[in-house]
Amino acid sequence: MTQEKVELNVRTAVRDRYSKIAETFKVGTPADCCSDVATSCCGDSEADARDEVVHLAAIKKFYNEADADTLPEEVTGLSLGCGDPVTLAALTPGQTVLDLGSGGGIDCFLAGQRVGPEGHVIGVDMTPAMLEKARANKAKIGADNVEFRLGEIEHLPVPDASIDVIISNCVINLSTDKPQVFREMYRAMRSGGKLAVSDMVTEGTLPDGLKDSLNAWAGCVSGALDVEEYISGIKQAGFVDVQIVPVYLDRDQVDDAVRQLGGEIQLGGLSKEAVYKSVFSAKITAHKPA
Ligand SMILES: C[S@@+](CC[C@H](N)C(=O)[O-])C[C@H]1O[C@@H](n2cnc3c(N)ncnc32)[C@H](O)[C@@H]1O
């Protein structure tokens, strides 16, 4: 299979996964509606998608409770990140912020509160069903300083040097062309601008069996870059002051992720212990030189 075909397959798997998550998400859906794959309400992949939403309720511990409480469940229930890039970004009023892979919009809405009416937040996502949710959430909240654009993070739909701060939450690992994403972030950012990203990274490379799993890629595990590669990719794009702080996930969260991947079978023989040790979320910051 050509590299182009592999990339297309991954992108399609990622878009399908997040479409299903957006389409099946319902506020107040009983958490374990689809945990039994044999039930009639979902097929396997829908169950996987719903499981991820359930899993993400747990991830809300990444957010300050007071922040999460300002948003409706339509937003917090569809939070699919692995950190809190808005707090990491230390935003100030009036800034223009770009969120790569904005999903249901949680970080855009939190960023919108920080930058205020003089500021502006743009969320970019390639999955139309996610954009639909995000735009409905914007209307519900009345977040006038937030907008959502359809687009790929490899080809950002914004002009050169137009953004003060770029945030992203658990998305860059999903890209099949991370150097292109880093170059695009650099192009879009104004001189002196800041990058604040939460993302999955690895320590060392993962075994082929796991890397080859489309499901594992779409589930934010097998596309994760080695931490050193991540740092050098960002530096190669031109960013300076690159810092990565690892935040190890607890075992329950890794167990959930492994369960979504179909257990040992799709891990290519890799033990859960190895996954606990090698895949983790990280806080990543950098600047474009002034
Ligand atoms: C794990 S979810 C994270 C969503 C959101 N950042 C959050 O924290 O809830 C990944 C999101 O990134 C989007 N996405 C994945 N790859 C993308 C790409 N190459 N370009 C644009 N969006 C992408 C998906 O559609 C999905 O909405």
The ligand as an SDF file (V2000), in Angstrom:
LIG
                    3D

 27 29  0  0  0  0  0  0  0  0999 V2000
   -9.6440   13.4790   20.6640 C   0  0  0  0  0  0  0  0  0  0  0  0
  -10.7460   14.6220   19.9010 S   0  0  0  0  0  0  0  0  0  0  0  0
  -10.3610   16.1070   20.8260 C   0  0  0  0  0  0  0  0  0  0  0  0
  -11.4340   17.1650   20.7030 C   0  0  0  0  0  0  0  0  0  0  0  0
  -11.2260   18.4080   21.5660 C   0  0  0  0  0  0  0  0  0  0  0  0
   -9.9080   18.9740   21.3750 N   0  0  0  0  0  0  0  0  0  0  0  0
  -11.4370   18.1010   23.0320 C   0  0  0  0  0  0  0  0  0  0  0  0
  -10.5240   18.2400   23.8300 O   0  0  0  0  0  0  0  0  0  0  0  0
  -12.5490   17.7050   23.3700 O   0  0  0  0  0  0  0  0  0  0  0  0
   -9.9700   14.9010   18.3430 C   0  0  0  0  0  0  0  0  0  0  0  0
  -10.6910   15.9160   17.4510 C   0  0  0  0  0  0  0  0  0  0  0  0
   -9.7510   16.3150   16.4450 O   0  0  0  0  0  0  0  0  0  0  0  0
  -10.3490   16.2610   15.1700 C   0  0  0  0  0  0  0  0  0  0  0  0
   -9.2670   15.9520   14.2100 N   0  0  0  0  0  0  0  0  0  0  0  0
   -8.5000   14.8430   14.1680 C   0  0  0  0  0  0  0  0  0  0  0  0
   -7.5700   14.9220   13.2000 N   0  0  0  0  0  0  0  0  0  0  0  0
   -7.7510   16.1360   12.6040 C   0  0  0  0  0  0  0  0  0  0  0  0
   -7.1100   16.8110   11.5240 C   0  0  0  0  0  0  0  0  0  0  0  0
   -6.1000   16.2440   10.8700 N   0  0  0  0  0  0  0  0  0  0  0  0
   -7.5550   18.0370   11.1800 N   0  0  0  0  0  0  0  0  0  0  0  0
   -8.6010   18.6140   11.8500 C   0  0  0  0  0  0  0  0  0  0  0  0
   -9.2500   18.0220   12.8720 N   0  0  0  0  0  0  0  0  0  0  0  0
   -8.8340   16.7960   13.2560 C   0  0  0  0  0  0  0  0  0  0  0  0
  -11.4170   15.1930   15.2850 C   0  0  0  0  0  0  0  0  0  0  0  0
  -12.4340   15.3900   14.3420 O   0  0  0  0  0  0  0  0  0  0  0  0
  -11.8920   15.3750   16.7270 C   0  0  0  0  0  0  0  0  0  0  0  0
  -12.9500   16.2830   16.8230 O   0  0  0  0  0  0  0  0  0  0  0  0
  1  2  1  0
  2  3  1  0
  2 10  1  0
  3  4  1  0
  4  5  1  0
  5  6  1  0
  5  7  1  0
  7  8  2  0
  7  9  1  0
 10 11  1  0
 11 12  1  0
 11 26  1  0
 12 13  1  0
 13 14  1  0
 13 24  1  0
 14 15  1  0
 14 23  1  0
 15 16  2  0
 16 17  1  0
 17 18  1  0
 17 23  2  0
 18 19  1  0
 18 20  2  0
 20 21  1  0
 21 22  2  0
 22 23  1  0
 24 25  1  0
 24 26  1  0
 26 27  1  0
M  CHG  2   2   1   9  -1
M  END
$$$$
